[in-house]
Amino acid sequence: MMLPAVMYLGGAFCIAAIALVALVVLKPARSGVPLERRRPFGNATRTGLESITARIVSVLNGTVGGGPYNRFRLEQAGLKVAPADFLVLTVAAATAFGLLGLLLGGPGIGIFFALIPPLGSFALLSLLAGRRRRQFDGQLGDNIMLISGGLRAGHSILRSIDAAAQEAASPSAEEFARVINETRIGRDLQEALQDLAVRMRSDDFAWIGQAIQINREVGGDLAEVMDHVGETIRERGQIKAQIKSLSAEGRLSAIILIALPFGIALMLMVINPTYLAVLTRSLIGWILLAVGAVMMTIGSLWLRKMIQIKF
């Protein structure tokens, strides 16, 4: 009696996954230029499938605007993809993984496998955003020297930032170019710099924005001020590197302690699937799994606070 139900459920998952993939593949490309400007002589007729996909993608873009896969988080990670596309790909992967787990070990394993893509995508965004912020902080000292050199050569602050955007490496080049493009369309320079500091979570760059704003209000030698700020930032960078090397052992221990239970569970599922299946066949087993998840979450947050040093 269980096999037909599993087959029907697996077929439903397959159909849902195919529909989501078709939505991504057949979705019409979106442009930043309004449709009436791209087609001034009338709108071309669209097929029913294009209208349906465009409507669905529009709804998804409005739905995920404040969710974990919003445009701000994707920009922090450096991914040039629409939030709706990222959400659809995550749901399709979760459906495929859930079907695989259902066929391998039943509903409990299917639910466990289906949770892997959403959690993995969220962790991937955090990992990419953290690496991008570290790269930006590491390049900040050299970028300040480029801006200061442009100011000493007689250029304006915008021209100096533009020169730094052309000479700097990624992601600094992309972020500085974005500041220049925003100011060219009429945005205030201070607001663009503040958004950059918030987007990269850089207190050091926030100091640079404050120094530029104070110089615009009271005047003075901005190049000399930038030199002092750059020297302070380089000293902070050296202290950060020392702290990172001293706390490397604690961070590695935390990673091993967090990954060890999941690694053992995965090994047991491969070697002896029936060993862990007992946990998904009774209420006590589900309660133990929930208690273990809560304890793992508390322990992970505790370890994170212990190895995270702020100054």
The 8 nearest C-alpha neighbors of each residue, nearest first, counted from 0:
[[1, 2, 3, 4, 5, 6, 7, 8],
 [0, 2, 4, 3, 5, 6, 105, 7],
 [1, 3, 5, 4, 0, 6, 7, 8],
 [4, 2, 6, 5, 1, 7, 0, 8],
 [3, 5, 7, 6, 1, 2, 8, 0],
 [6, 4, 8, 2, 3, 7, 9, 1],
 [5, 7, 3, 9, 4, 8, 10, 2],
 [8, 6, 10, 4, 9, 5, 3, 11],
 [7, 9, 5, 11, 10, 6, 4, 12],
 [10, 8, 6, 12, 11, 7, 98, 5],
 [11, 9, 13, 7, 8, 12, 6, 14],
 [10, 12, 8, 14, 9, 13, 15, 7],
 [11, 13, 9, 15, 10, 14, 94, 16],
 [14, 12, 10, 16, 11, 15, 17, 9],
 [15, 13, 17, 11, 16, 12, 18, 10],
 [14, 16, 18, 12, 13, 17, 11, 19],
 [15, 17, 91, 13, 19, 18, 14, 94],
 [18, 16, 14, 20, 15, 19, 21, 13],
 [17, 19, 21, 15, 16, 20, 14, 22],
 [20, 18, 22, 16, 21, 17, 91, 15],
 [21, 19, 17, 23, 22, 18, 16, 24],
 [22, 20, 24, 18, 19, 23, 25, 17],
 [21, 23, 19, 20, 25, 24, 26, 18],
 [22, 24, 20, 26, 21, 25, 84, 19],
 [25, 23, 21, 22, 26, 20, 27, 19],
 [26, 24, 22, 23, 21, 27, 52, 49],
 [25, 27, 23, 52, 22, 24, 28, 53],
 [28, 26, 25, 29, 49, 53, 52, 24],
 [29, 27, 26, 30, 25, 53, 24, 23],
 [30, 28, 27, 31, 26, 32, 53, 81],
 [31, 29, 32, 28, 33, 34, 37, 27],
 [30, 32, 33, 29, 34, 37, 28, 36],
 [33, 31, 30, 34, 37, 36, 35, 29],
 [34, 32, 36, 35, 31, 37, 30, 38],
 [33, 35, 37, 36, 38, 32, 42, 39],
 [34, 36, 38, 39, 33, 37, 41, 42],
 [37, 35, 39, 34, 38, 33, 32, 40],
 [36, 38, 34, 35, 39, 33, 32, 40],
 [37, 39, 35, 36, 40, 41, 42, 34],
 [40, 38, 35, 36, 41, 37, 42, 34],
 [41, 39, 38, 42, 35, 37, 36, 43],
 [42, 40, 39, 38, 43, 35, 44, 34],
 [43, 41, 38, 44, 40, 35, 39, 34],
 [42, 44, 45, 41, 38, 40, 46, 34],
 [43, 45, 42, 46, 41, 47, 50, 49],
 [46, 44, 49, 43, 50, 47, 48, 42],
 [45, 47, 49, 48, 50, 44, 51, 43],
 [46, 48, 50, 49, 51, 45, 52, 44],
 [49, 47, 51, 50, 46, 52, 45, 25],
 [48, 50, 52, 46, 47, 51, 53, 45],
 [49, 51, 47, 53, 48, 52, 54, 46],
 [52, 50, 48, 54, 49, 53, 55, 47],
 [53, 51, 55, 49, 54, 26, 50, 56],
 [52, 54, 50, 56, 51, 55, 49, 57],
 [53, 55, 57, 51, 52, 56, 50, 58],
 [54, 56, 52, 58, 57, 53, 51, 59],
 [57, 55, 59, 53, 58, 54, 52, 60],
 [58, 56, 54, 60, 55, 59, 53, 61],
 [57, 59, 55, 61, 56, 60, 62, 54],
 [58, 60, 62, 56, 83, 61, 57, 63],
 [61, 59, 83, 57, 58, 62, 63, 56],
 [60, 62, 58, 59, 64, 63, 57, 65],
 [61, 63, 59, 60, 64, 58, 65, 66],
 [64, 62, 66, 65, 60, 69, 61, 59],
 [65, 63, 69, 61, 62, 66, 60, 70],
 [66, 64, 63, 69, 67, 62, 68, 61],
 [65, 67, 63, 68, 69, 64, 62, 70],
 [66, 68, 69, 65, 72, 63, 121, 64],
 [69, 67, 66, 82, 72, 63, 70, 73],
 [70, 68, 64, 71, 66, 82, 72, 63],
 [69, 71, 73, 72, 82, 74, 68, 64],
 [72, 70, 74, 73, 69, 75, 198, 68],
 [73, 71, 75, 74, 70, 69, 68, 76],
 [72, 74, 70, 76, 78, 75, 71, 77],
 [75, 73, 77, 71, 76, 72, 78, 70],
 [74, 76, 72, 128, 73, 77, 198, 71],
 [75, 77, 128, 127, 73, 74, 78, 124],
 [76, 78, 74, 75, 73, 79, 128, 127],
 [79, 77, 73, 76, 80, 74, 75, 81],
 [80, 78, 77, 81, 74, 73, 76, 70],
 [81, 79, 78, 82, 84, 85, 73, 70],
 [80, 82, 84, 83, 85, 79, 70, 60],
 [83, 81, 85, 84, 69, 70, 68, 86],
 [84, 82, 86, 60, 59, 85, 81, 87],
 [85, 83, 87, 81, 86, 82, 88, 23],
 [84, 86, 82, 88, 83, 87, 89, 81],
 [85, 87, 83, 89, 84, 88, 82, 90],
 [88, 86, 90, 84, 89, 85, 91, 83],
 [87, 89, 91, 85, 86, 90, 92, 84],
 [88, 90, 86, 92, 87, 91, 116, 93],
 [89, 91, 93, 87, 92, 88, 94, 86],
 [92, 90, 88, 16, 94, 93, 89, 19],
 [91, 93, 95, 89, 94, 90, 116, 96],
 [94, 92, 113, 90, 96, 116, 91, 95],
 [95, 93, 97, 91, 92, 96, 16, 12],
 [94, 96, 92, 98, 97, 93, 91, 99],
 [97, 95, 99, 93, 113, 112, 98, 94],
 [96, 98, 113, 109, 94, 112, 100, 99],
 [99, 97, 101, 95, 96, 100, 9, 94],
 [98, 100, 96, 102, 97, 101, 103, 95],
 [99, 101, 109, 103, 108, 97, 102, 98],
 [102, 100, 109, 105, 98, 106, 99, 103],
 [101, 103, 99, 100, 104, 105, 98, 109],
 [104, 102, 100, 101, 99, 105, 108, 109],
 [105, 103, 108, 101, 100, 102, 106, 109],
 [104, 106, 101, 108, 107, 109, 102, 103],
 [107, 105, 109, 101, 108, 110, 104, 100],
 [108, 106, 110, 109, 279, 105, 111, 104],
 [107, 109, 111, 100, 104, 110, 106, 105],
 [110, 108, 100, 101, 97, 106, 112, 107],
 [109, 111, 113, 107, 108, 112, 97, 106],
 [110, 112, 108, 109, 114, 113, 107, 115],
 [111, 113, 97, 109, 96, 115, 114, 110],
 [114, 112, 97, 93, 110, 96, 111, 115],
 [115, 113, 111, 112, 117, 116, 118, 110],
 [114, 116, 112, 118, 113, 119, 117, 111],
 [117, 115, 119, 93, 118, 120, 114, 92],
 [118, 116, 120, 119, 115, 114, 89, 121],
 [117, 119, 121, 115, 120, 116, 122, 114],
 [120, 118, 116, 122, 117, 121, 115, 123],
 [119, 121, 123, 117, 122, 118, 116, 124],
 [120, 122, 118, 124, 123, 119, 117, 125],
 [121, 123, 119, 125, 120, 124, 126, 118],
 [124, 122, 120, 126, 121, 125, 119, 127],
 [125, 123, 127, 121, 126, 122, 76, 128],
 [124, 126, 122, 128, 123, 127, 129, 121],
 [125, 127, 123, 129, 124, 128, 122, 130],
 [126, 128, 76, 130, 124, 129, 125, 123],
 [129, 127, 76, 131, 125, 75, 126, 130],
 [130, 128, 132, 126, 131, 127, 125, 133],
 [129, 131, 133, 127, 132, 128, 126, 134],
 [130, 132, 128, 134, 129, 133, 127, 135],
 [133, 131, 135, 129, 134, 130, 199, 128],
 [134, 132, 130, 136, 135, 131, 137, 129],
 [135, 133, 137, 131, 132, 136, 130, 138],
 [134, 136, 132, 138, 133, 137, 171, 139],
 [137, 135, 133, 139, 138, 134, 132, 201],
 [138, 136, 134, 135, 139, 133, 140, 236],
 [139, 137, 135, 136, 141, 140, 142, 134],
 [138, 140, 142, 136, 141, 137, 135, 143],
 [141, 139, 143, 142, 229, 138, 233, 144],
 [142, 140, 144, 143, 139, 138, 145, 167],
 [143, 141, 145, 139, 144, 140, 138, 163],
 [144, 142, 146, 140, 145, 141, 229, 147],
 [143, 145, 147, 141, 142, 146, 148, 140],
 [146, 144, 142, 148, 143, 147, 163, 149],
 [147, 145, 159, 143, 149, 148, 144, 160],
 [146, 148, 222, 144, 150, 149, 145, 143],
 [149, 147, 145, 151, 150, 146, 144, 152],
 [150, 148, 159, 152, 146, 147, 151, 154],
 [149, 151, 147, 154, 153, 152, 148, 222],
 [152, 150, 148, 153, 149, 222, 147, 154],
 [151, 153, 149, 150, 154, 148, 147, 159],
 [154, 152, 150, 151, 149, 155, 148, 159],
 [155, 153, 150, 149, 152, 158, 159, 156],
 [156, 154, 158, 157, 159, 150, 153, 149],
 [155, 157, 159, 158, 160, 154, 150, 146],
 [158, 156, 160, 159, 155, 161, 179, 154],
 [157, 159, 161, 155, 160, 156, 154, 162],
 [158, 160, 149, 146, 156, 162, 161, 157],
 [161, 159, 163, 157, 162, 158, 146, 164],
 [160, 162, 158, 164, 159, 163, 157, 165],
 [161, 163, 159, 165, 164, 160, 158, 166],
 [162, 164, 160, 166, 161, 165, 167, 145],
 [165, 163, 172, 161, 175, 162, 167, 176],
 [164, 166, 162, 163, 167, 172, 161, 176],
 [167, 165, 163, 164, 162, 168, 172, 145],
 [168, 166, 172, 164, 163, 165, 171, 142],
 [167, 169, 172, 171, 170, 166, 138, 164],
 [170, 168, 171, 172, 173, 167, 135, 134],
 [169, 171, 173, 172, 135, 168, 174, 131],
 [172, 170, 169, 174, 173, 135, 168, 175],
 [173, 171, 164, 169, 167, 175, 170, 168],
 [174, 172, 176, 170, 171, 175, 177, 169],
 [173, 175, 177, 171, 176, 172, 170, 178],
 [176, 174, 178, 164, 177, 172, 173, 171],
 [177, 175, 179, 173, 174, 178, 164, 172],
 [176, 178, 174, 180, 175, 179, 181, 173],
 [179, 177, 175, 181, 176, 180, 191, 182],
 [178, 180, 176, 182, 177, 181, 183, 175],
 [179, 181, 183, 177, 182, 178, 176, 184],
 [180, 182, 178, 183, 179, 184, 186, 177],
 [183, 181, 186, 185, 179, 184, 180, 188],
 [184, 182, 180, 181, 185, 179, 186, 178],
 [183, 185, 182, 181, 186, 180, 179, 187],
 [186, 184, 182, 183, 187, 181, 188, 180],
 [187, 185, 182, 181, 184, 188, 191, 183],
 [186, 188, 190, 189, 182, 191, 185, 181],
 [187, 189, 191, 190, 182, 192, 186, 178],
 [188, 190, 192, 191, 187, 193, 208, 212],
 [191, 189, 193, 187, 192, 188, 194, 186],
 [190, 192, 188, 194, 189, 193, 178, 195],
 [193, 191, 195, 189, 194, 190, 208, 188],
 [192, 194, 190, 196, 195, 191, 189, 197],
 [195, 193, 197, 191, 196, 192, 198, 190],
 [194, 196, 192, 198, 193, 197, 199, 191],
 [195, 197, 193, 201, 199, 205, 194, 198],
 [198, 196, 200, 194, 195, 199, 193, 201],
 [197, 199, 195, 196, 200, 194, 75, 71],
 [198, 200, 196, 201, 132, 197, 195, 75],
 [201, 199, 197, 196, 198, 202, 132, 195],
 [200, 202, 196, 203, 199, 204, 205, 197],
 [201, 203, 205, 204, 200, 206, 196, 197],
 [204, 202, 206, 201, 205, 232, 207, 136],
 [203, 205, 207, 206, 201, 202, 196, 208],
 [204, 206, 202, 208, 203, 207, 196, 209],
 [207, 205, 209, 204, 203, 208, 210, 202],
 [208, 206, 204, 210, 205, 209, 211, 203],
 [209, 207, 205, 211, 206, 210, 192, 212],
 [208, 210, 206, 212, 207, 211, 213, 205],
 [209, 211, 207, 213, 208, 212, 206, 214],
 [212, 210, 214, 208, 209, 213, 215, 207],
 [211, 213, 209, 215, 214, 210, 208, 216],
 [214, 212, 216, 210, 215, 211, 217, 209],
 [213, 215, 218, 211, 217, 216, 212, 219],
 [214, 216, 212, 213, 218, 217, 211, 219],
 [217, 215, 213, 214, 218, 212, 211, 219],
 [216, 218, 214, 215, 213, 219, 212, 211],
 [219, 217, 214, 215, 216, 220, 213, 221],
 [220, 218, 221, 214, 217, 224, 215, 223],
 [221, 219, 222, 223, 224, 218, 214, 225],
 [220, 222, 224, 223, 219, 225, 214, 211],
 [223, 221, 147, 225, 224, 220, 150, 151],
 [222, 224, 226, 225, 221, 220, 227, 147],
 [225, 223, 221, 227, 226, 222, 228, 220],
 [226, 224, 228, 222, 223, 227, 229, 147],
 [225, 227, 223, 229, 224, 228, 230, 222],
 [228, 226, 230, 224, 229, 225, 231, 223],
 [229, 227, 225, 231, 230, 226, 232, 224],
 [230, 228, 232, 226, 227, 231, 140, 225],
 [229, 231, 227, 233, 228, 232, 226, 234],
 [232, 230, 228, 234, 229, 233, 235, 227],
 [231, 233, 235, 229, 234, 230, 236, 228],
 [232, 234, 236, 230, 235, 231, 140, 229],
 [235, 233, 237, 231, 236, 232, 230, 238],
 [236, 234, 232, 238, 233, 237, 239, 231],
 [235, 237, 233, 239, 234, 238, 232, 240],
 [236, 238, 240, 234, 235, 239, 241, 233],
 [239, 237, 235, 241, 236, 240, 242, 234],
 [240, 238, 236, 242, 237, 241, 243, 235],
 [239, 241, 243, 237, 238, 242, 236, 244],
 [242, 240, 238, 244, 243, 239, 245, 237],
 [241, 243, 239, 245, 244, 240, 246, 238],
 [242, 244, 240, 246, 241, 245, 247, 239],
 [243, 245, 241, 247, 242, 246, 240, 248],
 [246, 244, 242, 243, 247, 241, 248, 249],
 [245, 247, 243, 249, 248, 244, 242, 250],
 [248, 246, 250, 244, 249, 245, 243, 251],
 [247, 249, 251, 250, 246, 252, 245, 244],
 [250, 248, 252, 246, 251, 247, 253, 306],
 [251, 249, 253, 247, 252, 248, 306, 254],
 [250, 252, 254, 248, 253, 249, 247, 255],
 [251, 253, 249, 255, 250, 254, 256, 248],
 [254, 252, 250, 256, 251, 255, 257, 302],
 [255, 253, 251, 257, 252, 256, 258, 250],
 [254, 256, 252, 258, 253, 257, 259, 251],
 [257, 255, 253, 259, 254, 258, 252, 260],
 [256, 258, 254, 255, 259, 253, 299, 260],
 [259, 257, 255, 261, 256, 260, 254, 262],
 [258, 260, 262, 256, 261, 257, 255, 263],
 [261, 259, 263, 262, 258, 264, 257, 256],
 [262, 260, 264, 263, 258, 259, 265, 257],
 [261, 263, 259, 265, 260, 264, 258, 266],
 [262, 264, 266, 260, 265, 261, 267, 259],
 [265, 263, 261, 267, 266, 262, 260, 268],
 [266, 264, 268, 262, 267, 263, 261, 269],
 [265, 267, 263, 269, 264, 268, 270, 262],
 [268, 266, 270, 264, 269, 271, 265, 263],
 [269, 267, 272, 265, 266, 271, 270, 264],
 [268, 270, 266, 267, 271, 272, 265, 264],
 [271, 269, 267, 268, 266, 272, 265, 274],
 [270, 272, 267, 268, 273, 274, 269, 275],
 [273, 271, 268, 274, 269, 275, 270, 267],
 [272, 274, 276, 271, 275, 277, 268, 104],
 [275, 273, 272, 276, 271, 277, 267, 268],
 [276, 274, 277, 273, 278, 272, 268, 267],
 [275, 277, 273, 278, 279, 274, 272, 280],
 [278, 276, 275, 280, 279, 274, 284, 273],
 [277, 279, 284, 276, 280, 275, 285, 281],
 [278, 280, 277, 276, 107, 284, 281, 285],
 [281, 279, 277, 278, 276, 284, 282, 285],
 [282, 280, 284, 283, 279, 278, 285, 277],
 [281, 283, 285, 284, 286, 280, 279, 278],
 [282, 284, 286, 281, 285, 287, 278, 288],
 [283, 285, 278, 287, 281, 282, 286, 279],
 [286, 284, 288, 282, 287, 283, 279, 278],
 [285, 287, 283, 289, 284, 288, 290, 282],
 [286, 288, 290, 284, 285, 289, 291, 283],
 [287, 289, 285, 291, 286, 290, 292, 284],
 [290, 288, 286, 292, 291, 287, 285, 293],
 [289, 291, 287, 293, 292, 288, 286, 294],
 [292, 290, 288, 294, 289, 293, 295, 287],
 [291, 293, 295, 289, 290, 294, 296, 288],
 [294, 292, 296, 290, 295, 291, 297, 289],
 [295, 293, 291, 297, 296, 292, 298, 290],
 [296, 294, 292, 298, 293, 297, 299, 291],
 [295, 297, 293, 299, 294, 298, 292, 300],
 [298, 296, 294, 300, 299, 295, 301, 293],
 [297, 299, 301, 295, 296, 300, 294, 302],
 [300, 298, 296, 302, 301, 297, 295, 303],
 [301, 299, 303, 297, 302, 298, 296, 304],
 [300, 302, 298, 304, 303, 299, 297, 305],
 [303, 301, 305, 299, 304, 300, 298, 253],
 [302, 304, 300, 301, 305, 306, 307, 299],
 [305, 303, 307, 301, 302, 306, 300, 308],
 [304, 306, 302, 303, 307, 301, 308, 249],
 [307, 305, 303, 304, 308, 250, 249, 302],
 [306, 308, 304, 305, 303, 309, 302, 246],
 [309, 307, 306, 310, 305, 304, 242, 246],
 [308, 310, 307, 239, 242, 306, 304, 305],
 [309, 308, 239, 235, 238, 242, 307, 202]]
